[in-house]
Amino acid sequence: MAGTISPYKTNRRSAPAGSGSAGRGAGGRERSGLGQKVRRNLSAHGFLFGALVCFGFFTWYPMVREVIMSFQKTKRGKTTWVGFDNLERIFDDPDFWHAWRNTFLFTLLALVLGFALPFFVAVLLNELRHAKAYLRILVYLPVMMPPVAAVLLFKYFYNPDYGLFNDILRTLHLPTSAWLNSPDTAMVSVVIAATWMNMGGATLIYLAALQGIPGELYEAADLDGAGLLRKLWHVTIPQTRLILSLLLLLQIVATMQVFVEPFLLTGGNGPQNSTMTVVYLVYEYAFDLGGNNYGVASALGLVMLVVLAGFSALYSRLSRNSDND
């Protein structure tokens, strides 16, 4: 027994030198990597938490507050619960239906001009070979202007006495127009100004989508003898269908909330209330019609929220069904 060698002692003596330090080094590296992951995730979650706080405070809280205020009445700092009285008031107001009619008219006209025009401008820019960068800047320039400055510029252009547009018509010996002073042309004038102000962003998005279309598709269309219109219909539009459908939804939602252009160009109402929109009616309920009527204004905002949310859900459903087909 005295000469017997313990296997445990043999194992300890046969272990290679430095194996303990190697294990400790590997464990240290694992702990170091874990610490880096934790610190990296903490930074990412910190940025995410800040974004969520800002989003919740500036977006979700006002929405929830609007829903609550739509069932309340505030007078002299005292808030009382009135149930559906605010909704009944706006539905009984003739201006409510008139404002919705004007809003739908503005949206329709804005889609005719503001949806199709940027796409065809982008197609034209994509076909050019020279001065493309300069023209992109020129197209996007109105978007970089302050909205108030751009609207006031068009208000000067629309002046019936010394405005630029009537001066051009006089030079061409054509009849002048009252523009913003006529109920027949006021809404069209607002749409033209809004289209000029906002088309630059959509044009650049369309242009980026067009440049992502493989050139082989156009070469195959050329071999088949397709002209410009056939290539546009069978190649360009199908390849940009996703962008077209997305921007269509965004533009409808944005035009339904138009406020700045009619407010600055026509004072909001326009001749014979021809430019009164739903958002401007919200403004009137809150600040003009009796003053501090925030409950009725919130109720109208809630109705608009429901309408736009319902339209967006329906549009998304129809888009998914068409993609599946």
URSUL-V924299 format. One record per backbone hydrogen bond with DSSP energy under -0.5 kcal/mol. NH is the residue of the N-H (numbers start at 1). CO is the residue of the C=O. Records with the same first field share a line. If there is no record, write none. Layout:
BEGIN
NH = CO ; CO
END
This chain:
BEGIN
4 = 1
6 = 4
10 = 6
11 = 7
12 = 8
13 = 9
14 = 10
15 = 11
19 = 16
22 = 18
23 = 19
24 = 20
25 = 21
26 = 22
27 = 23
28 = 24
29 = 25
30 = 26
31 = 27
32 = 28
33 = 29
34 = 30
35 = 31
36 = 32
37 = 33
38 = 34
39 = 35
40 = 36
41 = 37
42 = 38
43 = 39
44 = 40
45 = 41
46 = 42
47 = 43
48 = 44
49 = 45
50 = 46
51 = 47
52 = 48
53 = 49
54 = 50
55 = 51
56 = 52
57 = 53
58 = 54
59 = 55
60 = 55
61 = 56
63 = 59
64 = 60
65 = 61
66 = 62
67 = 63
68 = 64
69 = 65
70 = 66
71 = 68
72 = 69
73 = 80
75 = 73 ; 78
78 = 75
79 = 77
80 = 73
82 = 71 ; 80
83 = 71
85 = 82
88 = 84
89 = 85
90 = 86
91 = 87
92 = 88
93 = 89 ; 90
96 = 93
97 = 93
98 = 94
99 = 95
100 = 96
101 = 97
102 = 98
103 = 99
104 = 100
105 = 101
106 = 102
107 = 103
108 = 104
109 = 105
110 = 106
111 = 107
112 = 108
113 = 109
114 = 110
115 = 111
116 = 111
117 = 113
119 = 115
120 = 116
121 = 117
122 = 118
123 = 119
124 = 120
125 = 121
126 = 122
127 = 123
128 = 124 ; 125
135 = 131
136 = 132
137 = 133
138 = 134
139 = 135
140 = 136
141 = 137
143 = 140
144 = 140 ; 141
145 = 141 ; 142
150 = 146
151 = 147
152 = 148
153 = 149
154 = 150
155 = 151
156 = 152
157 = 153
158 = 154
159 = 156
163 = 159
165 = 157
166 = 157
167 = 163
168 = 164
169 = 165
170 = 166
171 = 167
172 = 168
173 = 170
174 = 169
181 = 178
182 = 179
185 = 182
186 = 182
189 = 185
190 = 186
191 = 187
192 = 188
193 = 189
194 = 190
195 = 191
196 = 192
197 = 193
198 = 194
199 = 195
202 = 198
203 = 199
204 = 200
205 = 201
206 = 202
207 = 203
208 = 204
209 = 205
210 = 206
211 = 207
212 = 208 ; 209
213 = 210
217 = 214
218 = 214
219 = 215
220 = 216
221 = 217
222 = 218
223 = 219
224 = 220
225 = 222
226 = 221
231 = 227
232 = 228
233 = 229
234 = 230
235 = 231
236 = 231
237 = 232
239 = 235
240 = 236
241 = 238
244 = 240
245 = 241
246 = 242
247 = 243
248 = 244
249 = 245
250 = 246
251 = 247
252 = 248
253 = 249
254 = 250
255 = 251
256 = 252
257 = 254
258 = 255
263 = 259
264 = 260
265 = 261
266 = 262
267 = 263
268 = 262
269 = 267
270 = 266
271 = 180
273 = 270
274 = 271
275 = 269
276 = 269 ; 273
281 = 277
282 = 278
283 = 279
284 = 280
285 = 281
286 = 282
287 = 283
288 = 283 ; 284
289 = 284
290 = 288
292 = 286
293 = 285
294 = 292
297 = 293
298 = 294
299 = 295
300 = 296
301 = 297
302 = 298
303 = 299
304 = 300
305 = 301
306 = 302
307 = 303
308 = 304
309 = 305
310 = 306
311 = 307
312 = 308
313 = 309
314 = 310
315 = 311
316 = 312
317 = 313
318 = 314
319 = 315
320 = 316
321 = 317
322 = 318
323 = 319
324 = 320
325 = 321
END
